[in-house]
Amino acid sequence: MATNPILEIENLSLATSAGKSLVTNVNFSLGKGESLGLVGESGSGKSLTLRSILGLLPRGVEQVGGAIRSDVRSAMIFQDPRGALDPLCPVVRQLAEVVYYRQNVSRKASRTIALELLEMLGLPDSLKQKDRYPSQLSGGQCQRIVIAMALACKPGILLCDEPTTALDVTVQKQIIDTITRLQQELGFAMVFVTHNLAIASTMCSTLCVMKEGQIVERGESLSLLQNPQHSYTQMLIHSVLPLPELERGAGV
């Protein structure tokens, strides 16, 4: 548990309106600048746990127990970048709107800040001259726009809901490197949801393994990977496909 937590999740339980349990007695805390990974297969309750922090639970799902305490602002990066953006509004304008409402600055200042964020995230300079719609950008560029929108909220905690799942492998690495660099520069804490143990262990110092709505194992990332105690964690680790060994002298 974090010494001076900026986020505390205590005995969180979520269920459907019909009474079906989805998440049961989840506990974890997060300190300033720390990174925590929620790992597990689809349907394990990771994303619901993350969304509950912002109060963005899907219709028909409600918190039925426990408490969520945080004294800092949180912002989320969503799994589907195109789905998170308005397809009918150019992206710079969308980002400037977020800056305008969340930072309480003038329209002119909001555009300036928006362009600074785009430059920080390595988006093309051409957006400064000609705004574009989400459909005119690549998936990786759309995800960078979504990251910029989250950062425009000046969060103390960045919530990442499998932000690389919809991207190809090379773009995944670029997004991971970008988030890691920005965390080092800006100092926000992070909760990173993924089914990919390799990504989670790269980005997070602590891992919580979820199965069927419960945390079945937690620990420091390297220690947990080297010495997993729960059979489910062992299964997740063993399911990572190794690279095939190439025969010596084989042609490429």
Sine and cosine of phi, psi and omega as CSV:
sin_phi,cos_phi,sin_psi,cos_psi,sin_omega,cos_omega
0.00,0.00,0.60,-0.80,-0.01,-1.00
-0.92,0.40,0.59,-0.81,-0.03,-1.00
-0.93,0.36,-0.77,0.64,0.06,-1.00
-0.86,-0.51,0.98,0.21,-0.15,-0.99
-0.93,0.37,0.63,-0.78,0.16,-0.99
-0.98,-0.18,-0.15,0.99,0.09,-1.00
-0.59,-0.81,0.77,-0.64,0.07,-1.00
-0.78,-0.63,0.82,-0.57,0.12,-0.99
-0.94,-0.35,0.87,-0.50,-0.10,-1.00
-0.81,-0.58,0.92,-0.40,0.07,-1.00
0.78,0.62,0.67,0.74,-0.02,-1.00
-0.93,0.38,0.78,-0.62,0.07,-1.00
-0.74,-0.67,0.73,-0.68,0.00,-1.00
-0.83,-0.56,0.54,-0.84,0.00,-1.00
-0.49,-0.87,0.31,-0.95,0.10,-0.99
-0.97,0.24,0.27,-0.96,0.03,-1.00
-0.90,0.44,-0.33,0.94,0.05,-1.00
-1.00,0.08,-0.05,1.00,0.07,-1.00
0.99,-0.14,0.08,1.00,0.03,-1.00
-0.98,0.21,0.81,-0.58,-0.03,-1.00
-0.96,0.29,0.73,-0.69,-0.01,-1.00
-0.90,-0.44,-0.62,0.78,0.05,-1.00
-0.70,-0.72,0.71,-0.71,-0.11,-0.99
-0.76,-0.65,0.87,-0.49,0.15,-0.99
0.76,0.65,0.79,0.61,0.04,-1.00
-1.00,0.09,0.74,-0.67,0.01,-1.00
-0.75,-0.66,0.76,-0.65,0.23,-0.97
-0.23,-0.97,0.29,-0.96,0.04,-1.00
-0.69,-0.72,0.29,-0.96,-0.08,-1.00
-0.64,-0.77,0.77,-0.64,0.05,-1.00
-0.99,-0.11,0.19,-0.98,-0.01,-1.00
-0.85,0.53,0.79,-0.62,0.04,-1.00
0.98,0.21,-0.03,1.00,-0.03,-1.00
-0.99,0.14,0.33,-0.94,0.03,-1.00
-0.79,-0.61,0.81,-0.59,0.00,-1.00
-0.83,-0.56,0.74,-0.68,0.02,-1.00
-0.96,-0.27,0.75,-0.67,0.15,-0.99
-0.98,-0.21,0.91,-0.42,-0.14,-0.99
-0.86,-0.50,0.63,-0.78,0.07,-1.00
0.22,-0.97,0.20,-0.98,-0.02,-1.00
-0.97,0.24,0.16,-0.99,0.00,-1.00
-0.84,0.54,0.68,-0.73,0.01,-1.00
1.00,0.04,0.10,0.99,-0.05,-1.00
-1.00,0.10,-0.15,0.99,0.05,-1.00
0.98,-0.22,0.11,0.99,-0.05,-1.00
-0.89,0.46,-0.82,0.57,-0.08,-1.00
-0.91,0.40,-0.59,0.81,0.04,-1.00
-0.90,0.44,-0.65,0.76,0.05,-1.00
-0.87,0.49,-0.70,0.71,0.00,-1.00
-0.89,0.45,-0.73,0.68,-0.05,-1.00
-0.91,0.42,-0.48,0.88,0.00,-1.00
-0.90,0.43,-0.46,0.89,0.00,-1.00
-0.89,0.45,-0.61,0.79,0.01,-1.00
-1.00,-0.07,-0.06,1.00,-0.07,-1.00
0.95,0.30,0.52,0.86,-0.03,-1.00
-0.95,-0.33,0.67,0.74,0.01,-1.00
-0.94,0.35,0.58,-0.82,0.04,-1.00
-0.88,0.47,0.38,-0.93,0.05,-1.00
-0.86,0.51,0.71,-0.70,-0.01,-1.00
1.00,-0.02,-0.02,1.00,0.06,-1.00
-0.88,-0.47,0.71,-0.71,-0.04,-1.00
-0.63,-0.78,0.41,-0.91,0.07,-1.00
-0.98,0.18,0.84,-0.54,-0.06,-1.00
-0.92,-0.38,-0.04,1.00,0.02,-1.00
-0.18,-0.98,0.34,-0.94,0.08,-1.00
1.00,0.06,-0.08,-1.00,-0.06,-1.00
-0.61,-0.79,0.52,-0.86,0.09,-1.00
-0.84,-0.55,0.86,-0.50,-0.02,-1.00
-0.83,-0.56,0.77,-0.63,0.05,-1.00
-0.46,-0.89,0.64,-0.77,0.01,-1.00
-0.92,-0.40,0.30,0.95,0.05,-1.00
-0.76,-0.64,0.25,-0.97,0.00,-1.00
-0.98,0.20,0.65,-0.76,0.05,-1.00
-0.89,-0.46,0.50,-0.87,0.09,-1.00
-0.62,-0.79,0.44,-0.90,-0.12,-0.99
-0.86,-0.51,0.63,-0.78,0.21,-0.98
-0.97,-0.24,0.84,-0.55,-0.10,-0.99
-1.00,-0.01,0.32,-0.95,-0.07,-1.00
-0.92,0.39,-0.65,0.76,-0.06,-1.00
-0.96,-0.28,0.99,-0.17,-0.08,-1.00
-0.89,0.46,-0.62,0.78,0.00,-1.00
-0.92,0.39,-0.62,0.79,0.02,-1.00
-0.93,0.38,-0.39,0.92,-0.01,-1.00
-1.00,0.09,-0.18,0.98,-0.03,-1.00
-0.96,-0.29,0.50,-0.87,0.07,-1.00
-0.97,0.23,0.90,-0.43,-0.06,-1.00
-0.93,0.38,-0.26,0.97,-0.07,-1.00
-0.98,-0.18,0.08,1.00,-0.04,-1.00
-0.80,-0.60,0.76,-0.65,0.03,-1.00
-0.84,0.54,0.51,-0.86,-0.20,-0.98
-0.94,0.34,-0.61,0.79,0.01,-1.00
-0.90,0.43,-0.65,0.76,0.04,-1.00
-0.89,0.46,-0.66,0.75,0.04,-1.00
-0.87,0.49,-0.73,0.68,-0.02,-1.00
-0.90,0.44,-0.67,0.75,0.01,-1.00
-0.89,0.46,-0.57,0.82,0.04,-1.00
-0.90,0.44,-0.67,0.75,0.02,-1.00
-0.89,0.46,-0.71,0.70,0.02,-1.00
-0.86,0.51,-0.71,0.71,-0.04,-1.00
-0.85,0.53,-0.73,0.68,-0.07,-1.00
-0.99,0.14,-0.55,0.84,-0.08,-1.00
-1.00,0.01,-0.44,0.90,-0.02,-1.00
-0.96,-0.29,-0.07,1.00,0.09,-1.00
0.82,0.57,0.79,0.61,0.03,-1.00
-0.88,-0.48,0.08,-1.00,0.00,-1.00
-0.95,0.31,0.24,-0.97,0.03,-1.00
-0.87,0.49,-0.67,0.74,-0.01,-1.00
-0.90,0.44,-0.71,0.71,0.00,-1.00
-0.91,0.41,-0.58,0.81,-0.02,-1.00
-0.90,0.43,-0.61,0.79,0.04,-1.00
-0.93,0.37,-0.64,0.77,0.02,-1.00
-0.88,0.47,-0.71,0.70,0.01,-1.00
-0.91,0.42,-0.64,0.77,0.02,-1.00
-0.86,0.51,-0.71,0.70,0.00,-1.00
-0.92,0.39,-0.56,0.83,0.06,-1.00
-0.91,0.41,-0.64,0.77,0.05,-1.00
-0.90,0.44,-0.67,0.74,0.01,-1.00
-0.89,0.46,-0.63,0.77,0.03,-1.00
-0.92,0.40,-0.65,0.76,0.03,-1.00
-0.86,0.51,-0.56,0.83,-0.05,-1.00
-1.00,-0.05,0.09,1.00,0.11,-0.99
0.97,0.26,0.42,0.91,0.05,-1.00
-0.99,0.17,0.41,-0.91,-0.12,-0.99
-0.88,0.47,0.63,-0.78,0.03,-1.00
-0.88,0.47,-0.38,0.93,-0.03,-1.00
-0.88,0.48,-0.37,0.93,0.04,-1.00
-0.91,0.41,-0.39,0.92,0.02,-1.00
-0.93,0.38,-0.56,0.83,-0.02,-1.00
-1.00,-0.02,-0.61,0.79,-0.07,-1.00
-0.67,-0.74,0.94,-0.34,0.03,-1.00
-0.93,0.37,0.45,-0.89,-0.02,-1.00
-0.71,-0.70,0.37,-0.93,0.04,-1.00
-0.99,0.10,0.37,-0.93,0.01,-1.00
-0.80,0.59,-0.59,0.81,-0.02,-1.00
-0.92,0.39,-0.28,0.96,0.00,-1.00
-1.00,-0.07,0.04,1.00,0.01,-1.00
-0.91,-0.42,0.36,-0.93,0.06,-1.00
-0.97,0.25,0.21,-0.98,0.03,-1.00
-0.87,0.49,-0.65,0.76,0.02,-1.00
-0.91,0.42,-0.62,0.78,0.04,-1.00
-0.92,0.38,-0.64,0.77,0.06,-1.00
-0.88,0.47,-0.64,0.77,0.02,-1.00
-0.91,0.42,-0.59,0.81,0.05,-1.00
-0.91,0.41,-0.58,0.82,0.09,-1.00
-0.89,0.45,-0.69,0.72,0.00,-1.00
-0.90,0.44,-0.64,0.77,0.06,-1.00
-0.89,0.46,-0.68,0.74,0.02,-1.00
-0.87,0.50,-0.64,0.77,0.02,-1.00
-0.89,0.45,-0.64,0.77,0.03,-1.00
-0.91,0.42,-0.69,0.72,-0.01,-1.00
-0.93,0.38,-0.47,0.88,0.04,-1.00
-0.88,0.48,-0.37,0.93,0.03,-1.00
-0.99,0.15,-0.05,1.00,-0.04,-1.00
0.77,0.64,0.86,0.51,-0.11,-0.99
-0.98,0.22,0.53,-0.85,0.21,-0.98
-1.00,0.09,-0.39,0.92,0.03,-1.00
-0.75,-0.66,0.80,-0.60,0.08,-1.00
-0.98,-0.22,0.84,-0.54,0.00,-1.00
-0.98,-0.20,0.86,-0.51,-0.09,-1.00
-0.90,-0.43,0.93,-0.37,-0.03,-1.00
-0.99,-0.16,1.00,0.08,-0.01,-1.00
0.72,0.70,0.84,0.54,-0.15,-0.99
-0.95,0.32,-0.12,0.99,-0.02,-1.00
-0.93,-0.37,-0.02,1.00,-0.12,-0.99
-0.86,0.50,-0.64,0.77,-0.09,-1.00
-1.00,0.08,0.10,0.99,-0.10,-1.00
-0.94,-0.34,0.42,-0.91,0.05,-1.00
-0.96,0.28,0.21,-0.98,-0.21,-0.98
-0.87,0.50,-0.70,0.72,-0.03,-1.00
-0.91,0.41,-0.61,0.79,0.02,-1.00
-0.95,0.31,-0.58,0.82,0.08,-1.00
-0.81,0.59,-0.74,0.68,-0.02,-1.00
-0.89,0.45,-0.64,0.76,0.02,-1.00
-0.88,0.47,-0.68,0.74,-0.01,-1.00
-0.93,0.38,-0.67,0.74,0.04,-1.00
-0.87,0.49,-0.72,0.70,0.02,-1.00
-0.89,0.46,-0.63,0.78,0.00,-1.00
-0.90,0.43,-0.74,0.67,-0.01,-1.00
-0.89,0.45,-0.68,0.73,0.01,-1.00
-0.88,0.48,-0.71,0.71,0.01,-1.00
-0.89,0.45,-0.70,0.72,-0.02,-1.00
-0.91,0.41,-0.59,0.81,0.04,-1.00
-0.90,0.44,-0.66,0.75,0.04,-1.00
-0.90,0.43,-0.62,0.79,-0.04,-1.00
-0.97,0.22,-0.63,0.77,-0.15,-0.99
-0.98,-0.22,-0.32,0.95,0.13,-0.99
0.98,0.19,0.28,0.96,0.03,-1.00
-0.97,0.26,0.43,-0.90,0.16,-0.99
-0.99,0.12,0.24,-0.97,-0.09,-1.00
-0.53,-0.85,0.67,-0.74,0.23,-0.97
-0.91,-0.41,0.87,-0.50,-0.11,-0.99
-0.90,-0.44,0.90,-0.43,0.00,-1.00
-0.99,-0.11,0.78,-0.63,0.03,-1.00
-0.32,-0.95,0.37,-0.93,0.16,-0.99
-0.99,-0.10,-0.05,1.00,-0.11,-0.99
-0.99,-0.15,0.96,-0.29,-0.02,-1.00
-0.88,0.47,-0.58,0.81,-0.02,-1.00
-0.89,0.46,-0.71,0.70,0.02,-1.00
-0.91,0.41,-0.71,0.70,-0.04,-1.00
-0.87,0.49,-0.68,0.73,-0.04,-1.00
-0.94,0.33,-0.46,0.89,0.05,-1.00
-0.95,0.32,-0.62,0.78,-0.15,-0.99
-0.99,-0.13,-0.35,0.94,-0.18,-0.98
-0.84,-0.54,0.65,-0.76,0.02,-1.00
-0.99,0.17,-0.42,0.91,-0.01,-1.00
-0.78,-0.63,0.63,-0.78,0.02,-1.00
-0.85,-0.53,0.62,-0.78,0.19,-0.98
-0.86,-0.50,0.83,-0.55,-0.01,-1.00
-0.99,-0.11,0.84,-0.55,-0.03,-1.00
-0.94,-0.33,0.66,-0.75,0.08,-1.00
-0.60,-0.80,0.80,-0.59,0.06,-1.00
0.78,0.63,0.69,0.72,0.11,-0.99
0.99,0.14,0.13,0.99,0.00,-1.00
-0.76,-0.65,0.50,-0.87,0.13,-0.99
-0.99,0.12,0.90,-0.44,-0.07,-1.00
-0.99,-0.15,-0.30,0.95,0.04,-1.00
-0.33,-0.94,0.55,-0.83,0.05,-1.00
-0.55,-0.84,0.42,-0.91,0.03,-1.00
0.20,-0.98,0.07,-1.00,0.09,-1.00
-0.88,0.47,0.67,-0.75,-0.21,-0.98
-0.81,0.59,-0.82,0.58,-0.08,-1.00
-0.90,0.44,-0.67,0.74,0.00,-1.00
-0.89,0.45,-0.67,0.75,-0.01,-1.00
-0.91,0.40,-0.63,0.78,0.01,-1.00
-0.94,0.35,-0.59,0.81,-0.04,-1.00
-0.98,0.19,-0.48,0.88,-0.07,-1.00
-0.63,-0.78,0.90,0.44,0.00,-1.00
-0.92,0.38,0.69,-0.73,-0.05,-1.00
-0.99,-0.14,-0.59,0.81,-0.07,-1.00
-1.00,0.06,0.60,-0.80,-0.04,-1.00
-0.89,0.46,-0.52,0.86,0.02,-1.00
-0.93,0.36,-0.67,0.75,0.06,-1.00
-0.88,0.47,-0.67,0.74,0.03,-1.00
-0.87,0.49,-0.65,0.76,0.02,-1.00
-0.90,0.43,-0.67,0.74,0.02,-1.00
-0.88,0.47,-0.67,0.74,-0.01,-1.00
-0.92,0.40,-0.68,0.73,-0.02,-1.00
-0.95,0.31,-0.30,0.95,-0.01,-1.00
-0.99,0.15,-0.17,0.99,0.07,-1.00
-0.96,0.29,0.87,-0.49,-0.08,-1.00
-0.96,0.29,0.78,-0.62,0.07,-1.00
-0.98,0.21,0.41,-0.91,0.11,-0.99
-0.95,0.33,0.68,-0.74,0.03,-1.00
-0.92,0.39,0.61,-0.79,0.07,-1.00
-0.97,0.25,0.73,-0.69,0.02,-1.00
-1.00,0.02,0.71,-0.70,0.02,-1.00
-0.92,0.40,0.65,-0.76,0.02,-1.00
-0.90,0.44,0.71,-0.70,0.04,-1.00
0.99,0.11,-0.04,1.00,-0.01,-1.00
-0.95,0.31,0.59,-0.81,0.01,-1.00
-0.95,0.31,0.47,-0.88,0.02,-1.00
-0.98,-0.21,0.00,0.00,0.00,0.00
